[in-house]
Amino acid sequence: MPLTLPAALRELGKRRINRVPSPVLAWSVPWLLVMIGSLSPLLPLIASAPVVPPMGFLFLIAWLQLRPGLFPVWAGLPLGLFDDLFSGQPFGSAVLIWSIAVIVVDFVETRFPWRGFAQDWLLAAAAFAGCLLGGLVLANMAGGSSGVLTIVPQLIVSIFAYPLAARLVGALDRFRLIPIREL
């Protein structure tokens, strides 16, 4: 009897003899996705105002909410440092903002362990607003002169892109935990 697609997908996650998730794949996929998302400023997109959401931060927040405890609390430092290399913001701004965001999301996770998607989306929206506003303040302190209204389109796109990022992170979470042959 052939397996239907949903039944075949259910069979993927079951533990079988000599099959376990790869520790290298399970560890590297979240870090690599956030780092690839941080490369989004390299996209050939020309706009008069910032509209592309901070993809690395978007994926970081999605991973933190999908799998609490997957990233250590200090993960904001190396990931923010990598993002600072490509974002064009003053060096160290993403390190500060991402570290604060990881600590706040971890705090919210310990205080409210049972949340729904609406609460996660609201927390993500607050994190995006804090990230973009903090980046604007730090850029203006370093010599920029932009108003708060400049980041509104980017904030709106970030908030509405979060469910798509959460779906992508969920799919990649299932991928990273696929049992493969153990030697």
Secondary structure as the mmCIF struct_conf table of DSSP 4:
data_model
#
loop_
_struct_conf.conf_type_id
_struct_conf.id
_struct_conf.beg_label_comp_id
_struct_conf.beg_label_asym_id
_struct_conf.beg_label_seq_id
_struct_conf.end_label_comp_id
_struct_conf.end_label_asym_id
_struct_conf.end_label_seq_id
HELX_LH_PP_P HELX_LH_PP_P1 PRO A 2 THR A 4
HELX_RH_AL_P HELX_RH_AL_P1 LEU A 5 GLY A 13
BEND BEND1 LYS A 14 LYS A 14
TURN_TY1_P TURN_TY1_P1 ILE A 17 ASN A 18
STRN STRN1 ARG A 19 PRO A 21
HELX_RH_AL_P HELX_RH_AL_P2 PRO A 23 GLY A 37
TURN_TY1_P TURN_TY1_P2 SER A 38 LEU A 39
HELX_RH_3T_P HELX_RH_3T_P1 SER A 40 LEU A 42
BEND BEND2 LEU A 43 LEU A 43
BEND BEND3 SER A 48 ALA A 49
BEND BEND4 VAL A 52 VAL A 52
HELX_RH_AL_P HELX_RH_AL_P3 MET A 55 LEU A 66
BEND BEND5 ARG A 67 ARG A 67
TURN_TY1_P TURN_TY1_P3 PRO A 68 GLY A 69
BEND BEND6 LEU A 70 PHE A 71
HELX_RH_3T_P HELX_RH_3T_P2 VAL A 73 ALA A 75
HELX_RH_AL_P HELX_RH_AL_P4 GLY A 76 SER A 87
BEND BEND7 GLN A 89 GLN A 89
HELX_LH_PP_P HELX_LH_PP_P2 PRO A 90 PRO A 90
TURN_TY1_P TURN_TY1_P4 PHE A 91 GLY A 92
HELX_RH_AL_P HELX_RH_AL_P5 SER A 93 ARG A 111
BEND BEND8 TRP A 114 TRP A 114
HELX_RH_AL_P HELX_RH_AL_P6 PHE A 117 MET A 141
TURN_TY1_P TURN_TY1_P5 ALA A 142 GLY A 143
HELX_RH_3T_P HELX_RH_3T_P3 VAL A 148 ILE A 151
HELX_RH_AL_P HELX_RH_AL_P7 VAL A 152 ARG A 176
TURN_TY1_P TURN_TY1_P6 LEU A 177 LEU A 177
STRN STRN2 PRO A 179 ARG A 181
#
